[in-house]
Amino acid sequence: MAVPAPNGPRVRVAALIVFEGCVVVVRHRAGSRTYHLLPGGGVEYRETLEHALRREVREETGLIVEVGRPVIVNDTIDPAGSRHVVNLTFLATVVGGSLTSSPVDERVEAVELVKPRELDSLDLRPPLATLVREALEQGDHFVAHYGGSLFSAEK
């Protein structure tokens, strides 16, 4: 039997940005743990997905982006039942700004540029490295993909 979340799933948007031949990721800290995410964050009430993504990318990376098409949709459902996040990943193109060394979001320790082949070496959450590489390799031929429920256990 499914256990309903107190307030339902959270919607998170993320940007797949290629900048200087690398994928833009942000290194987050939660307590003593660090992990990487594609830049993005939660969608606020009455905020469009596009506006949320542009806002979050700017806050976390300093970059101004144009939001493209969706490429990956997945769930992150904690087996313990503490959270359920619906992740929507969009292609995004840098149109301004510059990489920041002091993100607005205090949980972001750093903005990093990572070669696609190096994504597997990161604790990327959710674990989308394979899908990200496929999207980049296939370009316009990549069909938006539902990745299922992807949850990274704490390491």
C-alpha positions as CSV (number, residue, x, y, z in Angstrom):
1,M,0.0,0.0,0.0
2,A,1.4,3.4,-1.0
3,V,2.0,5.9,1.8
4,P,0.9,9.4,0.8
5,A,3.4,12.2,1.3
6,P,2.2,14.9,3.6
7,N,2.3,17.6,0.9
8,G,2.7,15.5,-2.2
9,P,5.8,15.3,-4.4
10,R,8.1,18.2,-4.9
11,V,8.9,19.4,-8.5
12,R,12.5,20.1,-9.2
13,V,13.8,21.5,-12.5
14,A,17.4,21.0,-13.6
15,A,19.5,22.3,-16.5
16,L,21.8,20.3,-18.7
17,I,24.3,23.0,-19.7
18,V,27.3,22.4,-21.9
19,F,29.8,25.3,-21.3
20,E,33.3,25.3,-22.7
21,G,32.9,21.6,-23.7
22,C,32.0,20.5,-20.2
23,V,28.8,19.8,-18.3
24,V,28.0,22.4,-15.6
25,V,27.4,20.8,-12.2
26,V,27.1,22.2,-8.7
27,R,28.8,20.6,-5.6
28,H,26.3,20.6,-2.7
29,R,27.0,20.1,1.0
30,A,24.5,18.5,3.3
31,G,26.0,18.2,6.8
32,S,29.2,16.3,6.3
33,R,28.3,14.9,2.9
34,T,29.0,16.4,-0.5
35,Y,27.5,15.4,-3.8
36,H,26.9,16.9,-7.2
37,L,23.7,18.0,-9.0
38,L,22.8,19.5,-12.3
39,P,22.0,23.2,-11.5
40,G,18.4,23.8,-10.7
41,G,15.9,23.6,-7.8
42,G,12.4,23.6,-6.6
43,V,9.5,25.2,-8.5
44,E,7.7,27.7,-6.4
45,Y,3.9,28.1,-6.3
46,R,2.6,29.9,-9.4
47,E,6.1,29.9,-11.0
48,T,6.5,28.4,-14.5
49,L,9.1,25.6,-15.0
50,E,11.1,28.0,-17.3
51,H,11.2,30.8,-14.8
52,A,12.1,28.5,-12.0
53,L,15.0,27.0,-14.0
54,R,16.4,30.4,-15.1
55,R,16.2,31.7,-11.5
56,E,17.8,28.6,-10.0
57,V,20.6,28.4,-12.6
58,R,21.4,32.1,-12.0
59,E,21.4,31.8,-8.2
60,E,23.6,28.7,-8.3
61,T,26.0,29.3,-11.1
62,G,25.9,33.0,-12.1
63,L,24.9,32.0,-15.7
64,I,21.9,33.3,-17.6
65,V,20.4,30.6,-19.7
66,E,17.8,30.1,-22.4
67,V,15.7,27.1,-21.6
68,G,15.4,24.4,-24.3
69,R,13.5,21.2,-24.6
70,P,13.0,18.6,-21.8
71,V,15.4,15.7,-22.1
72,I,15.0,13.6,-18.9
73,V,12.1,13.1,-16.5
74,N,12.5,10.9,-13.4
75,D,11.4,10.4,-9.9
76,T,13.5,10.4,-6.8
77,I,11.6,8.4,-4.2
78,D,13.3,7.8,-0.8
79,P,12.7,4.2,0.1
80,A,12.2,5.3,3.7
81,G,9.4,7.5,2.6
82,S,10.8,10.9,3.7
83,R,10.5,12.5,0.2
84,H,9.4,12.2,-3.3
85,V,10.8,14.5,-6.0
86,V,9.8,14.7,-9.6
87,N,12.8,15.8,-11.6
88,L,12.5,17.6,-15.0
89,T,15.8,18.1,-16.8
90,F,15.9,20.6,-19.7
91,L,18.6,21.4,-22.1
92,A,19.8,25.0,-21.5
93,T,22.1,27.3,-23.4
94,V,24.2,30.0,-21.8
95,V,23.2,33.5,-23.1
96,G,24.9,35.7,-20.5
97,G,26.4,36.0,-17.0
98,S,29.6,34.4,-15.8
99,L,30.4,31.5,-13.6
100,T,30.4,32.6,-10.0
101,S,32.7,31.7,-7.1
102,S,30.1,32.8,-4.6
103,P,26.7,31.2,-5.3
104,V,23.6,32.7,-3.7
105,D,22.5,29.2,-2.5
106,E,24.7,28.6,0.6
107,R,24.4,24.8,0.1
108,V,26.4,25.1,-3.1
109,E,30.1,24.8,-2.4
110,A,31.3,25.2,-5.9
111,V,30.3,25.4,-9.6
112,E,32.3,22.8,-11.6
113,L,32.8,22.0,-15.2
114,V,33.1,18.3,-15.8
115,K,33.8,16.4,-19.0
116,P,30.9,14.1,-19.9
117,R,33.1,11.0,-19.6
118,E,34.0,12.0,-16.0
119,L,30.4,12.2,-14.8
120,D,30.5,8.6,-13.5
121,S,33.2,9.5,-11.1
122,L,30.9,11.9,-9.3
123,D,28.2,11.2,-6.7
124,L,25.7,12.7,-9.1
125,R,22.1,13.0,-7.7
126,P,19.9,11.7,-9.0
127,P,22.3,9.3,-10.8
128,L,21.8,10.5,-14.4
129,A,25.3,10.3,-15.7
130,T,24.5,7.6,-18.4
131,L,21.3,9.5,-19.6
132,V,23.2,12.8,-19.7
133,R,26.0,11.3,-21.8
134,E,23.4,9.7,-24.2
135,A,21.5,13.0,-24.5
136,L,24.8,14.8,-25.4
137,E,26.0,12.1,-27.8
138,Q,22.7,11.9,-29.6
139,G,22.0,15.6,-29.7
140,D,18.7,16.4,-31.5
141,H,18.1,12.7,-32.1
142,F,17.8,12.1,-28.3
143,V,14.2,11.5,-27.4
144,A,13.1,12.8,-24.0
145,H,13.4,9.9,-21.7
146,Y,11.7,8.8,-18.5
147,G,14.4,7.4,-16.3
148,G,12.1,5.9,-13.7
149,S,12.7,6.2,-10.0
150,L,16.4,7.0,-9.3
151,F,17.5,7.3,-5.8
152,S,21.1,7.7,-4.6
153,A,21.6,6.2,-1.1
154,E,23.9,8.2,1.2
155,K,27.5,7.2,0.7
